[in-house]
Amino acid sequence: MTQVDVIVIGAGAAGLMCAAQAGYRGRSVTVLDMGKKPGRKILISGGGRCNFTNENACPDNYLCGNPHFVKSCLSRYTQHDFIELVDRHGLAYHHKTLGQLFCDNSAQDIVDILLTECEWAGVNVALRNEVLSVEKTDTGYLVSTEQQSYSCESLVVAAGGLTMPKLGATPIGYKIAEQFGLKVLPTMAALVPFTLHQHDKDRFEGLSGISVPCIVSSEDCTSFKENILFTHRGLSGPAILQISSFWRAGQAVTINLLPELDLTAQLATWRETQAQKSLKNSLATILPKRFVEILHESKAIPDCNVNQLTHSQIDELANYIHNWQIKPNGTEGYRTAEVTLGGVDTDELSSKTFEAKKAQGLYFIGEVTDVTGWLGGYNFQYAWSCGFAAGQYC
């Protein structure tokens, strides 16, 4: 039996941040993780360069059953605080579009910063230590692993969600929450590519690899302006990943294929300047040629010259291109999803400390909670913020 002040389950972004903060307060801390190395999701994020925060992060960028829950932690540890931390460690990074910050070299640099912080704070990181059970004791909690048992005053669950099972994702965090009477909201894969029904898959699979700048909207009127990417299985790209968090089975998504152009006005110009040119060839100058050919073959666009279009055909074509609707068959699921939507109900937690209201000394942070950020570094910022917040109290 090993006695420590704090046990953190999960050596990911939130868990390591929390552990370091608790250690700096003089608490003895052990982090338990079943993996061979810490920060596994960090290492593969952002194409291996880790989009570690977003300069624009604010509560509006998060989905949560209680939209006010994230305000406290995001205000107490902001993106600017994390940027200051990586600056102190000399991290080389660069800015991309929409406020995204990426490592210049490797996501390993972020993991190294977290491990260095843990080392300076006296934290013990115990890998290949799968948690088998958790029990309440008179003084705190008893955590049993394959190797040994740990007694602690405070237990922090930072075990992540269900995404990317190949990295060892398990539902243990949800099981611990339910064990102690906390409500766990239904989970689903989020920030994930769409799959298509077979007829649409057959129709568009020849477009694999083609990217188109669009505005994609869900049925609840949420929209994102970024690229979509056709794949062998369906649709991906930043706009699709973003909208997937707002999509539900059976719903359609609406895609404006020409967000920067008024097609009605463009057709009027063409009638003046290239009246004898075929509509298909004209459209191929503003949309991917292969995509236009598929629409032409399926009679979604008229087989005629520009000057032969009637007013009703112009209206129909403009509406089709600016409001292209497609109904996904589903998503690629947890296998490729970046995050898990749903999880431990935030109404069960203190927004200040992340301690469970029904279980003193038990904390839940990170992806295991019902907080899901947009694509673009927002989920990492939530991990840093909630890890910092819990680390001040656990």
Salt bridges, closest charged atoms under 4 A:
ASP33 OD1 - ARG40 NH2 3.14
GLU55 OE2 - HIS95 ND1 3.11
ASP104 OD1 - HIS94 ND1 2.65
GLU117 OE2 - HIS89 NE2 2.64
GLU153 OE1 - ARG27 NH1 3.43
ASP200 OD2 - HIS199 NE2 3.49
ASP200 OD1 - ARG203 NH1 3.94
GLU205 OE1 - LYS201 NZ 3.96
GLU260 OE2 - LYS225 NZ 2.28
ASP303 OD1 - HIS296 NE2 3.20
GLU332 OE2 - ARG233 NE 2.83
GLU332 OE1 - ARG335 NH2 3.46
GLU348 OE2 - LYS358 NZ 3.37
GLU367 OE1 - LYS41 NZ 2.89
